[in-house]
C-alpha cells in the first residue's frame, strides 16, 4: 500500500549515576549502587541524543476503561477482570485486555501498588517468561507488601488497522487509560501517603512494556499520579527515526521490533504490506519524530516522579540506545530524578534474570 493512501492523525534529566548491581546472591534491599561516570556506560558517541529542550506541555486526553462481565482465564493466586478501552483520540478501534490483581495477605501492611506491562504487543503476562518471575511477584506481595497488578492485552496495544496511520503515541492512550484506572480504583482506596519517590503507586514494563510506561508520562500527563516509574530494557519507541533509517547502526531495529513499528502506522510487513521502517523510507521521518516517546513528547519534566532505568549489561538489542536517548532528554531538566543502572548477568528480559529481579526489587522498595 502506498504511503499516500494512509490516513494521518497528528497532535498540534539529571542522571545521578550509572549503577552496577552486585550478583543476586546479596539481598535485594541491601544492594548499594556503585557510582560510575555515565558516559563510560553509554557506548559509541553516536548514541548521543540531538539537543532538545526538556519541557512540560498539555497532556493528551485519556480514553475510557470499562470492566466487562466476562470471567477471563486467570493466573493462580490472582483475581482477574476483563476490560475494554475506548474513546482514545486518534485511535479508531477499542482494545480489550485483562487485569490480574494479587494482594498481600494482610491488608494492614500494604505499602503500595505496582503495575506490570509485558513487552512487544503486550499479549502475555509480565510473569510469563519464567517461574522465577512468578516467584518474584509472590515475594513482592508476601515480603514487600505490595498490591501487584499485571496487564495483559487481548488486542494488541500497538496495532493500528491496516491502511490507517495512528502511531504508537496515540495507541499508547490505551495503556495510559489503564494505568489511570488502576490508580483511581486500586491504589487510591488504599489510603496510602508515600514519601517522595516511594512506591506508592509505581509502574514498570519490559521492552515494549517500557514504552507503555514512558508514553503514559511523556504524552498523557500521568507523572502527576505515578510516584516512580521503572522502564526496563527500553523504551524502544524513543528515536524511532534512528531505528528505521540508515546511518545509526546501533539503533537499527531488529526484524521483530521493526515490524511492530510499521504495524503501529497501519502496515503489516508480514502480510506483504511493506512499511516505511522496513523499506527505510525517509519521507516518513516526520511521523516517526511526532510519535516517538522523546522527540514527540509534550511533557518531559517529572519533578514528582522518580525514574529508574534498568538495563541489562548483556543486552545487545537496539532497545538500549533508544532508551538512552529518552534518558538523555530527561537529563536536561535539573528537577528530574533519573537513574540509569546497568545490571550484570541480565540480557533483554528482566524476568529471566536473578540479578535483574533483585535490582527491580531494590528500587521498588527504596
Buried (B, 14 or more C-beta within 10 A) or exposed (E): BEBEEBEBBBBEBEBBBBBBBBEBEBEBBEBEBEEBEBEEBBEEEEBEBEEBEBEBEEBBBBBEBBEEEEEBEBBEEBEBBBBBBBBBEBBEBBBBBBBBBBBBEEEEEBBBBBBBBBBBBBBBBBBBBBEBBBEBBBBBBEEBBBBBBBBBBBBBBBBBEEEBBBBBBBBBBBBBBBBBBBBEEBBEEBEBEBEEBBBBBBBBBBBBBBBBBBBBBBBBBBBEBBBBBBBBBBBBBBBBBBBBBEEBEBBBBEEEBBBBBBBBBBBBBEEEBBBBBBBEBEEBBEBBBBBBBBBBBBBBBBEBBBBBBBBBBBBEBBBBBBBBBBBBBBBBBEEBBBBBBBBBBBBBBBBBBBBBBBBBBBBBBB
